[in-house]
Amino acid sequence: MENEDKINKLSYECIYCDFKAPSKTKLERHLNTQKHATNFEKHQLEVENMNSVLPITEELNQPEDHKLCKNMDCERYPPDWDFEEDTEENYEDGQQWVKCNLCDGYFNDDGMGDILFIEEEPNNQQAECSLCGKSEDIVQMKGTGQFLCGNACDEEEEEED
């Protein structure tokens, strides 16, 4: 017990090898051994690997800045998106979710999800209907980008007025 106390009080330590020496001379001898060199190299490789992993991890954790439609929200990816196989080029047409032509996302093609209310918050835009030319209650179709009357006008109604 006394010997352990002496070693703990007056010891030199190699942090790479978990080696304790009672004198500086013995520690210096240890530092010249193959065991120490091997442990030191392992430690250096671990540090280098950690340093190379950190930037990759930081890059992956950066939030991507994607523009998505608001008020009839688009989603960045459809719920059935397979991140290992699907790409924007190979995602099948005819699915319930369709690539939006106005933003970076996809919309649910259920008859309502493809309409963007451009005059409402947060869009606050003005446009004319591409069929009748009216400029009130205008919506934009996400699939085509076409501006239409929100009340589903047609060109014949305009001619009768």
N, C-alpha and C positions, 0 to 999 in steps of 0.2 A: 504494500500500500504506500509506504514511504517513497519507494522508487518511482511509482506512478506520479506521485505529487511532485517529485523533483523533475521528472520528464515534462510534466505539464507546465511547471513554472519556468523552466529553462530549456525550452525546446524550440527548434526551428522546424518549419513545416513546408512541405511541398503541396500546394493546393491541387495540382494535377494528378498526384499519385496517392493522396491521403497518407503521406509519409511524414513521420516525425523523427527528428534527430536531436540528440542532446547537445550537439555542438555545430557550429557553423561549418567546420571542416567536414563533418560527416554529411551534412546537407549538400555541400559542394561536390563531394564524391558521388552522392546520389544523383545530382543533376547531370553528371557525366555518364550515367548508365543508359543502356539500351531501353530498359523498362521506362525510364523517365521520358526519353525521346519519343517512344511510341505513344505514351499517354498524352504527351504534349501535342503531338501531331493530331491525335484523335480529337482533342479539345479544340484545336484550331479549325479542323474540318467542321465540327459541330457549330462553331461560331460563324464560320463562313456560310454554312447551309442556312442557319437561322437568318443571317443578314440577307441572303438571296430570297428567302421565303417571305420576309416582311414586306418588301415592295410589291410582290405579286399579290399578297393578301390585301394590302392597302389598295391596290388597283382594283381588285375584285369588289372591295367594300365601298368603293366610290359610288354614290348614287348617280344613276344615269339620268341625263336631262332630256326627257322625251316630252314632246308637245302632244297633249291629248285633248280631244274635244270636251267641253264642259257644258253642262245643263242637260244634255242627253249624252251621258258619258260614254266614251270609248274606253276599252281596257287595253293595256299594253299588249297582252296576248290572250287568245281565247282560253276558256276553261279547259278545253280538251287538248291544249298545246303540249306536244311532247318535246321537251327541251333538248333531248338527245337526237331526235330525228327531224323535227319540223324546222323549216326555214321559211322566210317570207316567199321565196321562190317556189317551194314545193308544197306549201300548205294548200290542200285541195279546194278548188272552186266548188260551189254548190253546197258548201257547209252552212250551218246556221250562223256562223260568225264569218264576217267578210272584212277584208282589208279596207280601211277608211282612206279615201283620197284626200282628206283634209288634214289628217294628223298622222302620227306614228303608230296608231293603234288599230284595233279591230272593233267593229260594232256588231251587235246582235241584230240580224236581219229578220226582225219579227214584225215589220210594218211600222213600228214607231222608233226603234233604235237607229234607223237610218236617216232620221230627220234631225237637223241642228237648228234650233231656234236662235237665229242670228241677232234678233233685236233684243233678246233678253240678256240679263246678267249671266256670265261676265263678258259676253261677246260684244254687245252694244254696237252692232254694225247696221248699216243701211244698204239696201240693194233693191233692184227692180226684178219683178217676175220676168223670166225669160219668155213666157208665153203671152202675157197680156200687158206687161209694162207697168203694172201697179207697183207702188213702193211702200205699201203698208201691209203689215202682217205677213212678212216674207220669211220663208224657211229655206234652208239649203240642204240638198240631198247629199249625204255623205258618200254614196257610191259613185255619183257622177259629178258632183260639185255644182249641179244646176240649181238656180234660184227659182222658187215657185211660190205662189200664193199659199198661205197656210189654210185657206178655205177651199182649196182644190178648184181654182178657176179653170176655164178653158177659153180658147180664143174666140169661140162663137158668142159667149156672153158679152164680151167686150164690144163686138160688132153690133149687137142688138141695142146696147145702151146708147 
